[in-house]
Amino acid sequence: MTLISHINQVVAKGNVDNISRTQYYYKYYVRNPEIEWSFLASMVSRNAGWNMTDLAGTHLPKVLPLSLCEQMFHTYERANWLIFLDAFPQLMLHELSKQYNTSFFHLLKYFHVSEFMQREWRLFWKTKDRKRLMSALIINEQNVIQKPVITHPYYKRKVFRSFPFFIQDWLHYSVVLFPTISGILYGFSVHDFTDVNERIRLGKKLAWLLFHPDYYHSFKQFSELTEHTGSRHDYEQYASIKKRRDTPFLRMAFPLIQHHRVDFSDWSKPLRTTEKWFKPIRTPKKIQITEWYLNKQNHLHTAISKLTTKNAW
């Protein structure tokens, strides 16, 4: 078996669903802690799973048509499948390069990795600049999903222009959480999700928070002790006020999806420069969002309850 075939087999096995992706990212980080993006990817993947099971939980199906729930699930699933398909071969080639103390990055082109990322890996091999690589991977993966998902006519029409998505985006109901076993939640709300610049900015903020020396060990502890099931109960079990489980296990809620990729165009080729995306972000101020998030959830669930009660009459 050739090396390329072996990598493709490993990627296919890890890219089965949200649960497997989360596990593969985290286990890779444990083996290769210098690739900090892999820990970030595992934490963001957990959030993707929680967003997916919301669509089959107690609340959202009461107000969203089944067709929209299915379309939103496919949107999350498609985006995360594409990112793993693109990113994990890169991670494996780094691990091999480290193992044999020789660069394997000339093989990136066989996995349709952007020229932008090929340059960044060669640069990292020389400089070992973790922060630069983290930013590069965030930039790359958000651009990887821009055309096939975010601006794709189907997802654009069915999901991103839907009224529920607009309300969620406008009122900041969508949020990326970094939980802790103490029950304290950290993170940022998601706004202007369809704007690649905003998603890159969010990714860099999340990277800053995840590896902040005051919080990193709490997030790492949560990851080590908490199996990812896709249900929000993964972190709600640690809350000071206990609540009933209202989202299911992901693998019990959704079938496995067979994906195909037909567009292998390089997002970075039309661009003259990508350096604007490497500029430092402003240091975020509000990062502990436990009370804010719980209030948002309560407001949302109360609104859904009132709406369904009114419709029942």
ABEGO torsion letter per residue (X at the ends): XBAAAAAAAAAAAAAABAAAAAAAAAAAAAABAABAAAAAAAAAAAAAAAAAAAAABAAAAAABBAAAAAAAAAAAAAAAAAAAAAAAAAAAAAAAAAAAGBBAAAAAAAAGBBAAAAAAAAAAAAAGBAAAAAAAAAAAAAAAAAAAAAABAAAAAAAAABAAAAAAAAAGABBBBBBBAAGBBBEBBBBGAABAAAAAAAAAAAAAAAABAAAAAAAAAAAAABBBAGBAAAAAAABABBBBBABBBAAAABBBBBBBBABABBAAAABABAAAAABBBBBBABABAAAAAAAAAAAAAAAAAAAAAAAAX
